[in-house]
Each structure stands twice: as C-alpha cells, then as structure tokens.
C-alpha cells in the first residue's frame, strides 16, 4: 500500500492540477464569507464553511479521483496493469482514496479564512467527531469515485454522466441545506445517501449539538462501507470485462 501511495505522490508532482482544489475552494470561500458578512448573517458562516468543504471533496472525487483509470489508459499503463488485475484494483483503491483525502485540508483552510480574514465565529466544539466524520466521508466519497471509474468503462456516455454528478448530489447530500428541509420523498432518498449523514455530523461537531449523533454515525459507517464495497466490486468487474475484450474504456 505504501508503494501505491508513493506512486500517487509521484503522479501528483507531475500533475499539480490534482491539487487545484486546495487553491480554488478558498477563493470561493472568500466570496461566500464576504456575502455572509455583507448581509450581517454570521450564523450562516458554519453552513458556508461546511458547504465549501463538502462540495470540494465531492468534486475532487468526481473529476479527479474518478479519472485515474482514464489517465492510466492515456499513459499506456492500463493494458500492462490488467495482467495483474487484483494488484491493479488494490492500487486504484489506494490512489483514489489518496486523491480524495487531498480535499481534507480544505476544511482547515476555510475555517481559517473565516476566522482570520472575516472575524466570523467558526468554533469546532467537538474536533474528534469532526475528524471521524471527515475520515468516513473520505471512504464513502472514494467509493463513489470508484463507481464512476467503472461507469466510464461500462457506459459510452459515462463522461457526460460524470458532469451531471454534482448539483443533484449537493442537494441530496445535505450540503446546501439540511435534508430535513427537503420535500418528504427527497428527504427519504437523501437519508440513504452517506453524504447527508456526514454533513449533519460535521454540523453537530461545529455547533456542539449532539441529537441523534450515534444514529448518524451508524448510518455513515454502514453506507460509506457499502459505497466503497460496491465501487470496488463494479470496478473489478469492469476491468475484468476489459481484460477479456468485452468492454473498453471510453474517452
């Protein structure tokens, strides 16, 4: 696993664009916090910070981590890697998790910008809860990226579908507003999505509110693990089909 992480680090040094999230999202945060301060609504600062972080993690997974197989294809490394499919799948899982985890520092960046740059109250009352929720979100989000990797092998229009996996999931994930604010049918669907439980846990960690915390933790653990397992299984199946010549990676 250490070798896979070193490989991804080498690729990062060759492709600085993978770190773009760490640069771009803080700029968005400046715009968001300026709006919050202009309207005199400091109580919205926590929501803004968590929204910026969660959206950056999801975008990092959908548009960067999900491209690892495609990048290997263009680099000429895909076909040789298919000769050892099990090792290649382990490599992909490690690399995708590593890329997704690169968005974690964004949370600290956004909080620092809000506190230092705008003087907004952004306390983290329960840092351990925030850390645990963030790590579980990395697992579930990486699983989603693996699922998209498989999708782009199975489906000729996978790239177009990839572009659609943003704003609907920001809503269903409770990133823009709590899922309790959604209409009943959408709320039920949102509660089956790991991101909604992770977002609520982060809100609770920052505000110190602990109502229903363990139910959210239980749901987040189960749904994140399930998301990762489904992603691995489908990716393994897609690569197996590619190896037999039954499917190809669509650009």
C-alpha positions in Angstrom: 0.0 0.0 0.0 2.9 2.4 0.8 4.2 1.8 -2.8 0.8 2.8 -4.2 0.7 6.0 -2.1 4.3 6.8 -3.3 3.2 6.2 -6.9 0.3 8.6 -6.5 2.5 11.2 -4.9 4.9 10.9 -7.9 1.9 11.5 -10.2 0.9 14.5 -8.1 4.3 16.1 -8.6 3.8 15.6 -12.3 0.2 16.8 -12.4 -0.2 19.8 -10.0 -3.8 20.2 -11.3 -4.7 17.4 -8.8 -4.1 20.0 -6.0 -6.2 22.6 -7.7 -9.0 22.1 -5.1 -6.7 23.4 -2.3 -6.3 26.7 -4.2 -9.7 27.2 -5.9 -12.0 26.5 -3.0 -10.5 29.1 -0.6 -11.2 31.7 -3.3 -14.8 30.6 -3.3 -14.8 30.8 0.5 -13.7 34.4 0.3 -16.7 35.2 -1.9 -19.1 33.3 0.3 -17.9 34.8 3.6 -17.9 38.3 2.0 -21.6 37.8 1.3 -22.3 36.5 4.8 -20.6 39.5 6.4 -22.3 42.0 4.0 -25.7 40.7 4.9 -24.9 40.6 8.6 -25.7 36.9 9.0 -22.7 35.4 10.9 -24.9 32.5 12.0 -24.6 31.2 8.4 -20.8 31.1 8.5 -20.8 27.4 9.7 -23.1 26.3 6.9 -20.9 28.2 4.3 -17.7 26.6 5.6 -19.1 23.1 5.6 -20.7 23.5 2.2 -17.5 24.7 0.7 -15.5 21.8 2.2 -18.1 19.0 1.3 -18.5 20.3 -2.2 -14.8 20.4 -2.7 -14.4 16.8 -1.6 -17.2 15.6 -3.9 -15.8 17.5 -6.8 -12.3 16.2 -6.2 -13.6 12.7 -6.2 -15.9 13.0 -9.3 -13.5 15.0 -11.5 -10.0 14.0 -10.4 -10.0 10.7 -8.5 -12.5 9.1 -10.9 -10.2 9.8 -13.8 -7.3 7.5 -12.6 -8.2 4.7 -14.9 -8.7 7.0 -17.8 -5.3 8.6 -17.1 -3.6 5.2 -16.9 -5.1 4.5 -20.3 -3.7 7.6 -21.9 -0.3 7.0 -20.2 -0.2 3.5 -21.7 -0.2 1.9 -18.3 -3.7 0.4 -18.3 -3.1 -2.7 -20.6 0.0 -3.9 -18.7 -1.8 -3.3 -15.3 -4.7 -5.6 -16.5 -2.2 -8.5 -16.5 -2.4 -8.4 -12.7 -6.0 -7.3 -12.0 -6.0 -7.9 -8.3 -2.9 -5.8 -7.7 -4.3 -3.1 -10.0 -7.6 -2.9 -8.2 -5.7 -2.5 -4.9 -3.6 0.2 -6.5 -6.7 2.0 -7.8 -8.4 1.9 -4.4 -5.4 3.3 -2.6 -4.8 6.0 -5.2 -8.4 7.1 -5.3 -8.6 7.3 -1.5 -5.4 9.3 -1.5 -6.6 11.8 -4.1 -10.0 12.2 -2.3 -8.2 12.7 1.0 -6.3 15.7 -0.5 -9.5 17.7 -0.1 -9.4 17.3 3.7 -7.1 20.3 4.4 -9.7 22.5 2.7 -11.8 22.3 5.9 -9.0 23.8 7.9 -8.3 26.4 5.1 -12.0 27.5 5.0 -12.3 27.8 8.8 -9.0 29.8 9.0 -10.2 32.2 6.3 -13.5 32.7 8.0 -11.9 33.3 11.4 -8.8 35.3 10.5 -9.9 37.1 7.3 -13.5 37.9 8.3 -13.7 37.5 12.1 -16.6 35.1 11.9 -17.3 32.7 14.7 -16.4 29.2 13.5 -15.8 27.1 16.6 -15.3 23.4 16.4 -16.8 22.2 19.7 -16.1 18.5 19.0 -13.0 18.1 16.9 -12.8 14.3 17.3 -16.4 14.0 16.0 -15.4 16.2 13.1 -12.3 14.2 12.4 -14.1 10.8 12.5 -16.9 12.1 10.2 -14.4 13.5 7.8 -12.5 10.2 7.5 -15.7 8.3 6.9 -16.7 10.8 4.3 -13.4 10.2 2.5 -14.1 6.4 2.4 -17.6 6.9 1.1 -16.7 9.6 -1.4 -13.7 7.5 -2.7 -16.2 4.6 -3.1 -18.3 6.9 -5.3 -15.3 7.8 -7.4 -14.6 4.1 -7.9 -18.1 3.6 -9.0 -17.7 6.4 -11.6 -14.5 4.8 -12.8 -16.5 1.6 -13.5 -19.3 3.6 -15.1 -16.9 5.2 -17.6 -15.9 1.7 -18.7 -19.4 0.2 -18.9 -21.2 3.2 -20.4 -20.2 5.0 -23.6 -21.6 8.3 -22.3 -20.0 7.9 -18.9 -18.2 11.2 -19.3 -21.4 13.1 -19.8 -23.0 11.4 -16.8 -19.9 12.4 -14.8 -20.6 16.0 -15.4 -24.2 15.6 -14.0 -23.0 14.1 -10.7 -22.7 17.4 -9.0 -25.6 19.7 -8.0 -28.2 17.0 -7.5 -25.9 15.3 -5.1 -25.1 18.6 -3.3 -28.8 18.8 -2.6 -29.3 15.1 -1.7 -26.1 15.2 0.4 -27.4 18.0 2.6 -24.5 20.2 1.6 -26.6 23.3 0.7 -29.2 22.9 3.4 -30.2 20.1 5.9 -32.1 17.2 4.4 -34.9 17.9 6.8 -35.7 21.0 4.7 -36.3 18.9 1.6 -39.8 17.6 0.5 -40.6 14.3 2.1 -39.9 12.0 -0.9 -36.5 13.6 -1.5 -35.7 13.5 2.2 -36.2 9.8 2.3 -33.9 9.3 -0.7 -31.3 11.7 0.9 -31.2 9.6 4.1 -30.0 6.7 2.1 -27.0 8.7 0.9 -23.9 8.6 3.1 -23.1 12.3 2.4 -26.2 13.6 4.2 -25.2 11.9 7.4 -21.6 13.1 7.2 -22.7 16.6 6.6 -25.1 16.5 9.6 -22.3 15.1 11.8 -20.0 17.9 10.8 -22.7 20.5 11.6 -23.2 18.9 15.0 -19.4 18.8 15.7 -19.1 22.6 15.0 -22.2 23.6 16.8 -21.9 21.2 19.7 -25.4 19.8 19.1 -25.4 16.0 19.6 -29.0 15.0 19.0 -29.2 11.7 17.1 -25.4 11.6 16.7 -24.9 7.9 17.1 -27.7 7.1 14.6 -25.9 9.3 12.1 -22.6 7.7 12.9 -24.0 4.2 12.4 -25.6 5.2 9.1 -22.5 6.9 7.9 -20.3 3.8 8.7 -22.6 1.4 7.1 -23.4 3.5 4.0 -19.7 4.5 3.5 -18.5 0.9 3.7 -21.3 -0.2 1.4 -20.4 2.5 -1.1 -16.8 1.5 -1.1 -17.6 -2.2 -1.5 -20.0 -1.6 -4.4 -17.4 0.6 -6.1 -14.7 -2.0 -5.7 -16.9 -4.8 -7.0 -18.1 -2.9 -10.0 -14.7 -1.7 -10.9 -13.2 -5.2 -10.6 -16.0 -6.4 -12.9 -15.4 -3.6 -15.4 -11.7 -4.3 -15.5 -12.3 -8.0 -15.9 -14.5 -7.3 -18.9 -11.9 -5.0 -20.4 -9.3 -7.7 -20.0 -11.4 -10.2 -21.9 -12.1 -7.6 -24.6 -15.8 -7.3 -23.7 -15.6 -3.7 -22.8 -13.3 -0.8 -23.4 -12.6 2.5 -21.6 -14.4 5.2 -23.4 -12.6 8.5 -23.6 
